[in-house]
Amino acid sequence: MKVDSPAIDIVLSKCINRDTSGKSARYAGGAKQINLAPFLTENSSVTVTRKINAPAGSFQITVGDRGYMHDGTMDSLYGIVEPMDIVEIRMARSPYEYQGKLPLVFRGVVSEIHRDESMGQDGKPQRSVVISGQDWGKFLQIIVDKKIRGNPLGTDWLSNMVMQTHYGIPVAIMSAPDLIQQCVEKIANPFIKKFSDTGAIVPFLSDVSGADPTDEAMMQGYYSNPMGTLWDFIKKYGDLGPFYEMFIDDTEQGPVLVYRKPPFLAGTTSIYGTQFEAVNVESSQVQRLRASRSDADVANYVWVDHPRTAQLTAMDLNLMSFGQDPATLLLDTPNSSRTLYGVRTLELTSQHGVILQAAPEAIFKQSKSSFLAYMKEKLRKLKLANQDNVVLESGTMVIAGNEKVKVGRVLVIQRGRFIGTYYATSVTHTFNPFQSFMTTVQFVRGTGFDNRSRNEATGVPNPYLQEIGHGPYESAKP
């Protein structure tokens, strides 16, 4: 009988020091690390969560409160841990599969520390320390993007022309992956490196291999009307949502900012050509699977507005050309039929386009044609991604803790003769020492029902009988 012995390791690296007068300063004198694993008790818990297109992932660590010698003084962790310290969380269901260190699951920055003290029913005191924070996405939210008079804070604000004059990011139209990469390399990483001289805070790595270099980010008017944070800037001009996705994937080398087209499939073909990583999950490991289908996302009329390019291309006039070719805008497939579902609109806004020349006239006309071709192709792929929404599933599953499950992965589950795939958009790992290690996944574009409906056509009748005894119904096997 296979017996798992989940293991966890948590190391906190000090980046902030507070002296006896209560003044905070950068921690100096080399990296100071505290192993938090010995503080875990049967009442402890460790939770890490990541979501696609979210500003930052989050973590929360609850440990028992006991004295710890640090810099020659014994104190509670509550008096030692500071906001902006760094935490590395490693966990594995089967630690013997790994040589040396456990796999890195989450690298985070402490945001809050609180201490709970109470008296139990047995009259004994109960104390715990809770440490919580975010992953490297926290830095993208710290960098403020605002226009202020005089700009007394200098280059810590992305105001006026600082992006060009200081960071070297030109005030120009550029490819979307190039813009994201420059934001990481020229703004985020130099900012991150200010926070520690202990080497605990490593810079971002970026992966834009899944982005389309022909997508041009249109930023006209931004420099006179900045807003929000660096994350807000990336969210808007990176077209995050139906057209692009972004998430952080922690590796031993550093946190990787992944920016790519969604790896969605039309049948078995990738719509945007993006490759994805599949993770096989044994049906016996599935503790709960809640899937649903809805007509809420059915669409049969599709339109994408490009406000940044409208002023350059006389958009209203260009729309007339689509009126002569209704197939450009209409999505008329069996799973989005107007006869079955009525008229359903999908109207989106994009900040991407193609470079349009203003002169001479021949080049302008050519550019206008290029934009129309670009827009038609965008609409075509958007329709492919949404043509089967009514049969694709979304929902939640709870499985035995699996450190290999991450956002942006496709989970493959076989139940009897059924094989379903599920795209993970949110992953939460919960480790309760001496009790359990569980992984909760929120997913979209599940193919469980679609494969079920095709079951009889493939010569496997009675789908209900095929799934009984598998998945949440499956008992432990020797």
N, C-alpha and C positions, 0 to 999 in steps of 0.2 A: 504494500500500500504506500502510495506517495504521500509523504508528510512534508508540508511546507513550514518553514520557520522564518517568517518575514523579519527583516532587520532594517534598522534605521540608524542614520548617523547625522548629527547636526553640529556644525561648527560655526561659532560666531566670531567674526574678526572685528576687533576694535578699530574704529576710525575716528571717534570723537572722545575726547578726554574732558573731564570736568574736575577742576581743582577744588581745594577745601573752601574756597570763597564762593563756590557755586558758579564760577565762570567756565564757559565751554571753550575748547580750543581743539585744533587738530591733534590727533594722537601721534606722538613722535617716539622715536627710539626703536623702530622695527615693528613688524606685525605681532600683535598680541591676539592670541586665539583662545577661545573658551569652548571646550567640548560640552555641549548641552545634553548629550545622550544620558549621562549618569543622573541627570535631574528628572528624567521621565519616570513616572509612577503609574500605577494601575488607573489613576484618575486623570492621567495626562491625555492629550490628543495633539496631533499635528495635521493641519489641513492646508493644502495648496490648491489653488484654482487658477485656470487660464481660460480665456475666451478669445475667439477670433474677432478682430476689429474692436477690441476693448482697449481703453487707454493703458491699462496695466493689469497684470496678474496679481494675485494676493496670496498671503500666507498668514497663518495663525498658529502659534506654538504655545501650549499650556504645559507648564512644568511645575514640579513641586518646589516650594520655597525653602531653601536651606542655605547655610552659610558657605561662602566661597572665598578663598584667599586670592586676592588680586592686587598686584603692586604693593604687597606687604600689609594689606589690610583685609580683614574678613568682613564681608558685607553680603546682603541679599543680592540676587541677580537684579532685583528692582533698582538697586543703587549703583549697579555696574553698567547695565545695558543702556545705551543712549540712542535716540533717533539718529539715523544716518550711519549706524553700524551695519555691517554686512553679515548675512546669514547664508550658508550653503546647506541645503537639505538633500540627503541621499537616502534612497530606500530601494528595497528589492524584495520580491516575494520569495525568491530562491537565491539567497546570497551566494551559495556555493557555485553558482554558474559564473560568477565573476572572479577575476583574478585581482587581488589588491582591493582598491576602493570600490565601494558600492557605486552604482550609476548615479550621476547627478540628475536630480529631478527638478530642483528649483534653486535659483540664486536670487536673493532678495535684499532690499534695503529696509531697515527697521523704521517704522513710522510712529509707533505707539507702544508704550509699556504700561501695563497696569497690574496692580497687586490686589488680590482678594484675600481678606482675612475674616474668618467667621468661627463660631463655636459649633461643634457638631452635637448631635443628640446625646452622644456619650460623654459630653463635657470636655472633650479634647479640642484644642485649637486646630483649625484647618487653614493652611495658607498656600496660595498658588500665585505664580507670576505668569502673565499672558503677554507674549511678544507678537506683534503683528506688523505687517508692512506690505510693500509691493515689490514687483520685480523691476528691471531696469526701465520699464515704461514710466516709472516715477520721475526719472530725469527729463523725459520728454514733456512732462506736465509742469516741471519746475521752470523750464526755460520760457519766460514770458514774452509774448509777442504783442507789443503795445506801443502806441505813439504818444510820447509825453514831451512837454515843452522843455527844451534844454537838454533832455536826456542825461541827467546827472549820474545815472548808473552805467553809462558807457555801453560797452559791448555785451553786457548781460541782458540787454533788452534788444529785441529784434525790431528796432524802430528806424524810421526814416530810411536811409540808404545803407544801414549797417551790414545787411546781408551781402551787399556787393563790395563795399569799401573795406570791411574788416574780414569777412568770411570768404570773400571771393566767389560768391554765388551770383552770377550776372542777372541783371534785371532783364530777362529775355525769356522767350519761349524755349523750352528744352524738353527732351524726352522724359517721360514720367519716371522710368527707372534711374535715369541720371540725376533727376532732382532729388529722389529719395536717398540715393547714395551720397550725394553732396551734403544733404542735411545731416546724415549720420557722421560723415568723415570731417566736415568742416565746422559743424555747430555742436552736435551732441557729444562727440568724443572729447574735444578739447574742454568742454564744460565739465564732463564727468571726471577727467583727470585732475581737476582742481581739488577734488574732495578728499584725496588720501595720498599720503606718501609712504604707506605701508605696502602697497601693491595689492591690497584687498579688492579695490575697485578696478576691474578690468574694463577696457573700452568695448563698445559695440563692434560686432562683425555684421556685415550685411550680405544678404542673399537676394539679388534681384533677377536671378536667372529665369524665373517664371514670369517676368513682366514683358510687355510688348514694347520694344524700342520705337515703334512707329506711333505710339500714343504720345502726343505732345501736350504737356501741361500748360494751360493758358492762364497766366497770372496777371493779366493787365488790370491795373487799378489796385492791386494788392498793396503796393508799397505806400500808397497814400491812405489806405484804410486797413491797417493791420488789426488783428483781433486775436484774443485767446492765447494759446500756448503753442509750442512747436508741434505738439500732438494735434491740435486743432488744424494747424496749417497742413500737416501731412494728411490728415483725414480728408480735408476738402480737396486739396490739389493732387492728392494721390488717388482720388476717386474711390475711396473705400466704400464698400457696399456690394451691389450686384456686379460691379465691374472689376474690382480688385479686393484682395484681402491681405491683412497684415497681422502677424503675431510674432512672439518672441520664443525662440527655442534655445534653451540653455545647453551648452556643450562645455567640455573641459577647457576648450580654447577661449571661450567667452560666450556671452549672450548673442545669439544671431537674430537680427531683425529680418524676418522673411517677408518680402513684398512680392506678390505674384497674382496672376489671374486665377480665379477659382478653378480647381481641378475637376470641374463637373463633366459628366458624361452624357452623351446622347446615344443611347444604346450602349455599345462598347467602345465608342470613339470619344476621345477627349475633345471638348468643344473648343477650348483655347490652346490645346496642345500642352497643357501643364501636366507634369508627371506628379504622382502622389505616392506616398508610402502606405502599404497595406499592413495591417496587424491582424493576425489570425487569433480569434478568441474561441476557446473550446466552449461548446454549449453547456458543459457541466459547470463552467465558471460563471454562467449568467444567473444572477440571483433575482433580477427583476428586469422585465422588458415591457415598457409601455409605449406603444406606437399608435399614431393616429393619422388619419387622412382627412382632408378638408377641401372644399371648393373655394376657400377664401383666397387662394393664390392663383386661381384659374385666370388666364389672360388670353384674349384673342384680338386685342388691338394694342399695339406696342408703339410707344413714341419716346424718344430721348431728346431732351432740350439741351442746347449748348449755349448758355447765356454769354459766355466769353467770346464765342465766335459769331454770334448773331450780328453784332455791330459791324463785323467785317465782311459778312457774306450776304447781307440782305436776306435773312433767313425766311421771312414770310414769302418772298418770291420763290425761293428754292423749294418751299413746301408744295408749290403748285405742281412741280414735276412728279412728286410722289402721288398726287391725285390721279395721274395717268397710269400709274402702276400700283393698284391697291395691294398687290401681294407683298409690297415692301413693308406695309404697316399691319396687315391683317395676318393673324396666326390661326389658320383654319386646319386644325388636325382633329382626329377623333376625340382626343382627351382635352380639347379646348373648344369644342364645337359651340357656335352661337345658338344652334338649334337646341342643344342640351342645357347650356348654362347661361344663355342670354349674352348680351354684350358686356364684356369685362375688359376694363382698360388697365394698362400698365404704363404709367408715365413717370419717367425718371429724369434726373438732371445730371449732366456730366461736365466736368471741367477740362476734359481732354478733347483734342481735335487734331488737326493737321496744320502745318505752317501755311499761311495764306499770304501771298505776295500782294502788295498794293499797286504796283506798276511794273512794267507797262501793261497796257490793256490785255495783250495776248497772254501774258503770264497770269494776270488776274483771272481771266476766264479759265485758264488751265487749272489754277488753284481751286477755283470754285467747283470745277468738275471733280477734282481730287477730293474735296471735302464731301461732296455728295456721295462719291464712291465709298469713302471712309464711313460715312454715316449709314449707308445701306448695309455695309458689312457688319457694322456694330449692331444694327437692328437684327440682322440675320442670326448672329450668334446669340443675341439676347432671346430671340424666339426659340432657338434650339434648347437653351437652358431652361425655358419655362413651358415647353410644349406638353410635358407630362406631369405637371405639378399635382394634378388631381389623383394620381396613383402613387406618388412618392410620399414616403412617411417621414414624420418628424416625431420626436419624443425623447424619452429618457431611458437609460439602462443602468443598472447597478451590477457590476461584475466583481469577482474576486480581484483584489488589488493587483494591478499590472502596471509596473513602471514604464513599460514600452508604449502604453497608450498615451498619446498626446494630441493636442488640437491640430487640425490640418491633416490628420491621418484618416484612412478609411478602415473601419473595423469589418472584418469578414467573419460571419458566424454561420456555421453549418448545423442545422437541426434536422436530423434524419436525412432526407434527400433534398431538403431546402437549403439553399445558400443565399444569405442576405448580406448586402453591403450597406454600411451606415457611415455617413461623413460626420466626424466629431467636430463640433463647433465650440464645445465647452467641456473641460475635463477637470474633475476634482478628485484628488487623492486624499483619503482620510486614514490616518494611521493611529490606532489606539493600542498603545503598548500592552502586551500580554493578553490582548483580546482579539483584535481584528485589523485587517488592512483591506480597504474597499476602494473601488474606483467608480465614480459616477460620471456618466457621459450624457451630454445633450447632443442630439444628432439631427441632421436633416438629410433629405434625399435618400431615405432608406428604401431598399428594393424588396423588402420582405413580401409585401402584398403583390407587387408586380410579378415577382417570381412565382408566387402562389397562384396567381391567375393564369400563368402559363403552364402550370404543373401538368394538367391533363393533356395539353397539347404535346408534351414531351413524353407521354406514355406512362405517367405516374399519377393514377387517379386517386381520389379520396385524400385531398391534402390534409384534412383534419387528423386522419389516422397516421399520417406521416410525421406530424409534429408532436404528437402525444408521447411523453416520455423523454422529451429533449428540452433543452433550455431551462427555464425556471421550473419545469416539471421533473427534471432529471435528478435522480438520487445519486448519492455518492457511489462510485464504483471502486472495487478493489483493484 
